[in-house]
């Protein structure tokens, strides 16, 4: 299934609210969030622990449903979708990258990347071509037969990134993608993401504590107490590197 870039917003949230019940109390995780991301955008979302970053990403990724408000993904309202339709939307049109990688330990690099295409029933020849191109794009040609326990943290994150992109989605959501990586490996992962964003028109939404991520993004947002408090155009990464040298 090839996803074409959309002329309108890839994601649009309108007055998004999320409440949780815990210990008899109501926690207001999101408080009237308005948000838009277009095809080819790269958004970094910063905020302290407990600010609502992960809750927000779970809403956008259709992993959890908002208490109120409206969420549109590729122009489709998710409010009335069944769990089955939401699962299909996540599988086919949203790439997810997590800090803990979530790779299948018994599968090789190639097989982990290929797995979503097997779920979609993509023919073998098409699977092979798409996996080959992505393995080259993330620089894992020599590691394609290795299982996750034989890979470094940075290599595993590249596998996770390739797997997120294999369905040819135009939207990737990443939760602390550099959280377990050293500085140089983080720069390489972010550089790959930036290249995919610029050359393949993939939109990235990244929640992170890492200030480095903002240098690779086109927009930066801050979230605090469940509210988005700022939306700035980020400084390009090449300019940051030049000024720091």
C-alpha positions as CSV (number, residue, x, y, z in Angstrom):
1,X,0.0,0.0,0.0
2,X,1.7,3.2,-1.2
3,X,0.6,6.4,0.7
4,X,0.5,9.5,-1.4
5,X,1.4,12.8,0.2
6,X,-1.7,14.8,1.2
7,X,-2.4,18.3,0.1
8,X,-4.0,19.2,3.5
9,X,-2.7,18.6,7.0
10,X,-1.3,15.1,7.8
11,X,-2.5,15.6,11.4
12,X,-4.9,18.2,12.8
13,X,-6.0,18.4,16.4
14,X,-8.7,20.7,17.5
15,X,-9.2,21.5,21.2
16,X,-7.8,18.1,22.2
17,X,-8.5,17.1,25.8
18,X,-7.5,14.0,27.7
19,X,-8.4,13.1,31.3
20,X,-7.4,10.0,33.2
21,X,-8.9,8.6,36.4
22,X,-6.3,7.5,38.9
23,X,-6.8,6.9,42.6
24,X,-10.3,8.4,42.5
25,X,-8.9,11.6,41.1
26,X,-9.0,13.1,37.6
27,X,-5.7,13.9,35.9
28,X,-5.9,16.5,33.1
29,X,-3.2,15.2,30.8
30,X,-4.1,17.4,27.8
31,X,-6.0,20.7,28.1
32,X,-7.4,22.0,24.8
33,X,-4.5,21.4,22.5
34,X,-4.6,22.7,18.9
35,X,-2.0,21.3,16.6
36,X,-1.3,20.9,12.9
37,X,1.4,19.1,10.9
38,X,1.7,19.1,7.2
39,X,3.5,16.7,4.8
40,X,7.2,17.3,5.0
41,X,7.1,19.0,8.4
42,X,9.5,18.1,11.2
43,X,8.3,19.1,14.6
44,X,10.2,18.7,17.9
45,X,8.1,18.8,21.1
46,X,9.9,19.5,24.4
47,X,8.6,19.6,27.9
48,X,9.4,18.3,31.4
49,X,8.4,14.9,32.7
50,X,4.6,14.7,33.3
51,X,3.9,17.6,30.9
52,X,1.8,15.5,28.6
53,X,4.3,14.8,25.8
54,X,3.7,11.0,25.6
55,X,0.0,11.4,26.1
56,X,-0.1,13.8,23.2
57,X,1.9,11.4,21.0
58,X,-0.4,8.5,21.9
59,X,-3.4,10.7,20.8
60,X,-1.8,11.6,17.5
61,X,-0.7,8.0,16.9
62,X,-4.3,6.7,17.6
63,X,-2.9,4.5,20.4
64,X,-5.3,6.2,22.8
65,X,-8.5,8.2,22.3
66,X,-9.1,11.8,23.5
67,X,-11.7,12.6,26.1
68,X,-13.0,15.4,23.9
69,X,-12.0,17.5,20.9
70,X,-11.3,16.4,17.4
71,X,-8.4,14.6,15.8
72,X,-8.0,14.2,12.0
73,X,-5.3,12.0,10.5
74,X,-4.9,12.3,6.7
75,X,-8.1,14.2,6.8
76,X,-10.0,11.4,8.5
77,X,-11.7,12.0,11.9
78,X,-10.7,9.3,14.3
79,X,-13.6,9.8,16.7
80,X,-16.0,7.4,15.2
81,X,-13.4,4.8,14.0
82,X,-13.7,1.3,15.4
83,X,-10.7,-0.3,17.1
84,X,-10.1,-2.4,14.0
85,X,-10.0,0.7,11.7
86,X,-7.7,2.5,14.1
87,X,-5.3,-0.5,14.2
88,X,-5.3,-0.5,10.4
89,X,-4.6,3.2,10.3
90,X,-1.7,2.8,12.7
91,X,-0.3,-0.1,10.7
92,X,-0.6,1.3,7.2
93,X,-0.3,5.1,7.6
94,X,1.6,5.9,10.8
95,X,5.2,5.0,11.6
96,X,6.0,4.7,15.3
97,X,9.6,4.8,16.8
98,X,10.1,4.2,20.5
99,X,13.0,4.7,22.8
100,X,13.1,1.0,23.6
101,X,13.1,0.0,19.9
102,X,10.4,-2.8,20.3
103,X,12.2,-5.0,17.8
104,X,11.2,-8.7,17.5
105,X,14.2,-10.5,19.0
106,X,14.0,-13.7,17.0
107,X,13.9,-11.8,13.7
108,X,16.9,-10.5,11.7
109,X,17.3,-6.8,10.7
110,X,15.8,-7.6,7.3
111,X,12.9,-9.6,8.8
112,X,12.1,-6.9,11.4
113,X,11.9,-4.3,8.7
114,X,9.9,-6.5,6.4
115,X,7.3,-7.6,9.0
116,X,4.7,-4.8,8.5
117,X,4.6,-5.7,4.8
118,X,3.8,-9.3,5.6
119,X,0.9,-8.1,7.7
120,X,-0.3,-6.1,4.7
121,X,0.0,-9.0,2.3
122,X,2.5,-7.2,0.1
123,X,3.9,-9.5,-2.6
124,X,7.4,-10.9,-2.1
125,X,9.1,-9.1,-4.9
126,X,7.8,-5.7,-3.8
127,X,8.7,-6.5,-0.2
128,X,12.3,-7.3,-1.2
129,X,12.7,-4.1,-3.2
130,X,11.3,-1.9,-0.5
131,X,13.3,-3.5,2.3
132,X,16.5,-3.3,0.2
133,X,16.1,0.4,-0.4
134,X,15.4,1.3,3.2
135,X,18.3,-0.9,4.5
136,X,20.5,1.2,2.2
137,X,18.9,4.4,3.2
138,X,19.7,3.8,6.9
139,X,23.2,2.2,6.3
140,X,22.5,-1.3,7.5
141,X,23.6,-3.3,4.5
142,X,26.3,-5.3,6.5
143,X,23.9,-5.9,9.4
144,X,20.8,-7.2,7.4
145,X,21.1,-10.8,8.7
146,X,21.9,-9.9,12.3
147,X,19.3,-10.2,15.1
148,X,18.7,-7.3,17.5
149,X,21.0,-8.7,20.3
150,X,23.9,-8.5,17.9
151,X,23.4,-4.9,17.0
152,X,24.4,-1.7,18.8
153,X,21.8,0.7,20.2
154,X,22.2,3.0,17.3
155,X,21.9,0.2,14.8
156,X,18.7,-1.0,16.5
157,X,17.3,2.5,16.4
158,X,18.0,2.6,12.6
159,X,16.2,-0.8,12.2
160,X,13.2,0.7,14.1
161,X,13.2,3.8,11.9
162,X,13.3,1.7,8.7
163,X,10.5,-0.5,10.0
164,X,8.4,2.7,10.7
165,X,9.0,3.9,7.1
166,X,8.5,0.6,5.3
167,X,4.8,1.1,4.6
168,X,5.8,4.3,2.8
169,X,3.9,6.5,5.3
170,X,4.2,10.2,5.3
171,X,4.0,10.5,9.1
172,X,6.4,9.2,11.7
173,X,6.0,9.7,15.4
174,X,9.0,9.2,17.6
175,X,9.1,9.1,21.4
176,X,12.6,9.9,22.7
177,X,14.4,8.4,19.7
178,X,17.8,9.5,21.0
179,X,17.1,8.8,24.7
180,X,19.4,5.7,25.0
181,X,22.1,6.9,22.5
182,X,25.4,8.7,22.8
183,X,25.9,12.1,21.2
184,X,27.5,10.9,18.0
185,X,25.0,8.1,17.4
186,X,22.2,10.6,18.2
187,X,23.5,12.9,15.5
188,X,23.6,10.1,13.0
189,X,20.0,9.0,13.7
190,X,18.8,12.6,13.5
191,X,20.7,13.2,10.3
192,X,19.0,10.2,8.8
193,X,15.6,11.5,9.9
194,X,16.4,14.9,8.5
195,X,17.4,13.4,5.1
196,X,14.2,11.3,4.9
197,X,12.2,14.4,5.8
198,X,13.8,16.5,3.1
199,X,14.2,13.9,0.4
200,X,11.0,11.8,0.9
201,X,8.7,14.4,2.3
202,X,8.2,12.4,5.5
203,X,6.6,14.4,8.3
204,X,8.2,13.7,11.7
205,X,6.7,14.5,15.1
206,X,9.3,13.9,17.9
207,X,8.8,14.2,21.6
208,X,12.0,14.5,23.5
209,X,14.1,15.8,26.4
210,X,17.1,16.1,24.1
211,X,17.8,19.8,23.1
212,X,19.8,18.5,20.1
213,X,16.6,17.4,18.3
214,X,15.4,21.0,18.0
215,X,18.3,21.8,15.8
216,X,17.2,19.3,13.2
217,X,13.5,20.2,13.3
218,X,11.7,22.8,11.2
219,X,9.4,23.8,14.2
220,X,9.8,23.4,17.9
221,X,6.9,23.3,20.4
222,X,6.9,23.3,24.2
223,X,4.3,21.5,26.2
224,X,3.7,22.2,29.9
225,X,0.8,21.1,32.1
226,X,-1.0,19.6,29.1
227,X,-0.9,22.8,27.0
228,X,1.2,23.7,24.0
229,X,2.9,27.0,24.9
230,X,5.1,27.9,22.0
231,X,5.5,27.2,18.3
232,X,8.8,28.4,16.9
233,X,10.7,27.9,13.6
234,X,13.8,26.0,14.6
235,X,17.3,27.0,13.6
236,X,18.6,24.6,10.9
237,X,21.1,21.9,12.1
238,X,23.8,23.0,9.7
239,X,23.7,26.5,11.0
240,X,23.9,25.3,14.6
241,X,26.9,23.1,13.8
242,X,28.6,26.1,12.0
243,X,28.0,28.5,14.8
244,X,29.3,25.9,17.4
245,X,32.5,25.3,15.5
